[in-house]
Amino acid sequence: MMEGDDIKLLIPQRFPMMMVSRFEATGPQSAATALTITRDNYFLLPGGDLSETGLIEHIAQSASALAGWRALESHAEQPPVGLIGEVKHFVCHRRARLDETVSTVVNFGFSFANATLITGECRVGDELIAEANMKIFIQ
């Protein structure tokens, strides 16, 4: 498991755009991540909720962290840069709130060249709050 500044070994994002605070690989194609919603979060709305865009970015960075972990395992010097190519079937059941911790599971699916299909599910406790399928490009 990796937390705090160690996450910087896995993803290229930095404050205020860093949207993963804990990472744990659960297999070669899957990972569990977490993000605690704090007052300084870039995607925090005025009422104290995390925007839907923030949830999408969190899922994407969770996938990026998995790609970074795989790169680290193969002794790469830097984490790869990833780009969101497409978001499909995004459903936000509710927004995460200030001081809540979002726990996310991402799974890598089919890959071709530098494109990978991923799925992500976000929960607060046992409650499913968001889910999405994405196509990401990993450079």
N, C-alpha and C positions, 0 to 999 in steps of 0.2 A: 504494500500500500504506500502511496505517496500523498503528501499533504503540503500545504503552504507553498513556500518558495521552490520546493522540489518539483512542483508542477511545471515550472518554467523549463525543466529539462525535456518536457513532453510536448509543449505547445509554444508557438511563437508569440502569442498574444501576451500583453503586459497590461498592468493597471492603466486606465480604468476599464479596459476591455476584457480582462481575464475573467472567464465565467465558469471555471472549474476550481474547486477548493480541495477536493479529495479525489483520488483515482485508485482503482484496484482492478487489475486485469483478472478476468474470470475465465479466460480461455484465449486461444489465439485469435478468435473472431469476435470476442465480446468483452465488455468491461462494465463496471459499475462506477459511477461518479457521484459527487455531491456538490452542491453549491448552497451556502447559507446566504440568504438575502440580507444585505446590510444597507445602511443608509447611503453609503457612497457608491452603490451600484449604478453604473451608467444607464441601465435600462429601467430604473425605478420611476414609476409614475408619481405625480404629485400626491395622490391619495395613499401611497405606501405599498402599492402592488407592483409586481414585476410585469412589464409589458409582455405581450405575446411574442414580440420580436426578441425579447430577452430569453424567452424559453426556447425559441428556435436557435438562437446563437449558442445557448447552453448545450443543446443537443449536438449541434455541429462541433463545438469545441470538445465535447465528450468523445466524439468520433475522432477528432484530431488528436486527442490525448492517447487514444488506442493506437493510432498510426504512429505517434511519437514513441510509445512504449515498444512497439514492434521494431522501430528504427533503432532505439536504444539497445534492445536485445541483440540487434545485428551490428552493434558497435558504430553506428552512425555518429558523426560529430555534432549534428544539429537536428532538431525536430523538423520534419517535412512541413511545408506550407500547404494548407488545404483551402479550397474554395468551395462554397456552396454553388452547385450547378442547378439544382432544382429541389423544391420542397413540394411534396405531394401528401395528400391525406392528413394535413395538419389539423388536429382537433385540440382546442383548448377547453377543457371541461371547467376549469377555473384558473385564475391567476394565483401565483404564489404571492405570499404577503411578507412584509418586512419581518425579519427575524426567523422566518421559517427556513427549514433546510429541504431543498429539492434533491431527492435521490433519483438517479437516472440510470437506466440500463440501455446500452447501445450494442447493436449486433451488426457486424459486417456481413453483407450478402454477396451477390454476384459482383465480380470485378472484371473489368476489361481495360487494358492499357492503364491509364491513370484514373479511370472513373470507377467508383465503388458505390453500390447501393447500400444504404444503411437503414436500420429502423431504430427508433428511440422511444422510450416511455419514461415519463417523469411522474414521480409520486411525492406526496408529502405524507409521511407515515404510510398507511396502507391505501390512501386515496389516490387514484389515478387522476392527475390534473392535466396532462398533455401527452400527445403521441404524434409521431410523424414518420414519414418515409422521406428520405433525401437521397439525392445523387450528389456525391462530393468528388472533387478532383483533387488528388494528392500529387503534388509536384515532387 
